[in-house]
Amino acid sequence: MKRIILMVFGILNLLVALFGIGAFFVLGALNFLFAGIGCLIWGLVCVIVSAKKKGYIVLSVFAVLSLLGAAFVMYFITPPLIFSSPWRYPFQVRYSRVDNTVPEDFPESIPAGATDYTFEFMPSFMQGSGFLTVGFTAPSDYAARVEEDCKAKAVKELPMTGSTTNGSTVAMRMPREISEAHPNGIIYVLYQTPEEEWNHPHAKIVLVDGDYLFYSLV
């Protein structure tokens, strides 16, 4: 009976390892890789040792701890994402959100034909420290629709040129490489923290420069 229990725990660890490594490939989140490798090691140990006649109880305890540790690492630890490719976007943007939703006004998916794709996510370890950004050059008709929608929703519009030095909290947090590459862009501010809360500012913006779109949630 103890041997069967150990083998079951071993198989469970291997299944969790398969899930963790697969999730790492899709999301690029290192916590899934670490959890997957840990479960893979303990799963193989449990399956191999279950063929012997001793050590069942101790290994079963460690197998359970391995499963609990993997669950904690996967669910409670949210690291930056290290891969960036358009097909991963729908999965990554949902993973980056606690409520598992795409932020309002962000694209549900990257349009076909898009180029210059970038995606960055940093979880909030302190107030105001996290961000989520996605940028790409879209087909002209797609970019035109987005800009029209942004004009209708924006609470303010800021020119990129000079905006990083005029005291704008959202513009000053624009990545330098983006502001330098798109000096003629227009920043559409869809949401901005009220002035009395500027100690930890938050904002949702869309930069439009011709066919280039850059979404930022900070």
SVG drawing of the C-alpha trace seen along z (x, -y; Angstrom):
<svg xmlns="http://www.w3.org/2000/svg" viewBox="-15 -72 31 76">
<polyline fill="none" stroke="black" stroke-width="0.4" points="0.0,0.0 2.8,-2.4 4.5,-1.6 1.3,-2.4 0.9,-5.7 4.5,-6.7 4.0,-5.9 0.8,-7.9 2.6,-10.9 5.4,-10.4 3.0,-10.4 1.3,-13.5 4.7,-15.3 5.4,-14.3 2.1,-15.6 2.7,-18.9 6.2,-19.0 4.7,-18.6 2.2,-21.4 4.9,-23.7 7.4,-23.2 4.6,-23.7 3.4,-26.8 6.9,-28.2 7.2,-27.6 3.9,-29.4 4.3,-32.3 8.0,-32.6 7.5,-32.8 10.5,-31.4 8.4,-30.4 6.7,-27.7 10.1,-26.4 11.5,-26.1 8.4,-24.4 8.3,-22.1 12.0,-21.0 11.5,-20.5 8.5,-18.2 10.2,-16.4 13.1,-15.5 10.9,-14.3 8.5,-12.6 11.3,-10.5 12.8,-9.7 9.4,-8.5 8.7,-6.4 12.2,-4.8 12.3,-4.2 8.7,-2.8 10.2,0.3 12.3,0.9 11.3,1.9 12.1,-0.9 12.0,-4.7 8.3,-5.0 7.1,-7.1 9.9,-9.7 9.8,-10.1 6.0,-10.4 6.3,-13.3 8.8,-15.0 6.6,-14.3 3.7,-16.1 5.9,-19.0 7.1,-19.2 3.5,-19.5 2.7,-22.1 5.8,-24.0 5.1,-23.9 1.5,-25.2 2.8,-28.1 5.5,-29.0 3.2,-28.9 0.3,-30.7 1.8,-33.2 5.1,-34.2 4.7,-36.3 8.0,-37.1 8.7,-39.3 8.1,-37.5 11.3,-36.7 9.9,-35.8 8.2,-38.1 6.3,-36.9 2.9,-37.8 1.4,-34.3 2.1,-34.4 0.5,-37.8 -3.1,-36.6 -1.7,-34.2 0.9,-36.6 -1.4,-39.6 -4.0,-37.5 -1.3,-35.9 0.0,-39.4 -3.5,-40.4 -4.6,-39.2 -8.2,-38.9 -7.1,-37.0 -8.5,-39.6 -7.1,-41.8 -6.9,-45.4 -9.7,-47.5 -8.5,-49.3 -5.6,-46.8 -5.8,-44.6 -7.3,-41.1 -4.7,-39.8 -2.0,-41.1 -3.3,-41.8 -2.0,-39.7 0.9,-41.4 2.1,-43.4 5.8,-43.9 8.3,-45.4 6.4,-43.6 7.5,-44.1 5.9,-43.0 7.1,-43.8 5.6,-43.0 6.9,-43.8 4.8,-42.9 4.1,-45.4 6.5,-44.7 5.8,-48.2 3.1,-50.7 3.5,-52.2 6.4,-50.0 4.7,-47.6 3.9,-48.0 2.5,-46.3 3.4,-47.4 2.9,-46.1 4.0,-47.8 3.9,-47.0 3.6,-48.4 0.1,-47.6 -1.6,-47.6 -2.6,-51.1 -6.4,-50.5 -6.0,-48.9 -3.8,-51.8 -6.3,-54.3 -9.2,-52.7 -7.2,-52.6 -6.3,-56.2 -9.9,-57.2 -11.0,-55.2 -8.3,-56.8 -9.3,-60.3 -12.8,-59.6 -11.8,-58.2 -8.7,-60.2 -8.9,-62.5 -5.9,-64.4 -3.5,-64.3 0.2,-65.0 2.8,-65.4 5.8,-63.2 8.3,-66.0 9.0,-67.8 6.5,-65.8 9.1,-64.1 10.3,-67.4 7.0,-69.2 6.0,-67.5 3.6,-64.9 3.6,-61.9 2.7,-59.6 5.1,-60.9 8.0,-60.8 7.4,-57.1 7.5,-56.4 10.4,-54.0 13.3,-56.0 13.8,-53.9 10.2,-54.4 10.3,-58.2 13.5,-58.5 12.3,-56.3 8.9,-58.1 9.5,-61.8 6.5,-62.8 4.1,-60.5 0.9,-61.5 0.3,-60.2 -3.4,-59.5 -4.0,-59.4 -7.0,-57.1 -6.7,-57.2 -4.4,-59.1 -4.2,-59.1 -5.8,-62.2 -3.2,-64.9 -3.6,-64.2 -2.4,-60.6 0.7,-61.4 2.9,-59.9 2.1,-56.5 0.9,-57.5 -1.0,-55.1 -2.0,-55.6 -3.2,-53.9 -1.9,-55.4 -1.6,-54.6 1.1,-56.2 0.3,-56.5 3.0,-57.4 1.7,-56.7 1.2,-52.9 3.1,-52.3 1.1,-51.7 2.4,-51.4 0.1,-50.5 1.2,-51.1 -0.4,-50.4 1.6,-51.7"/>
</svg>
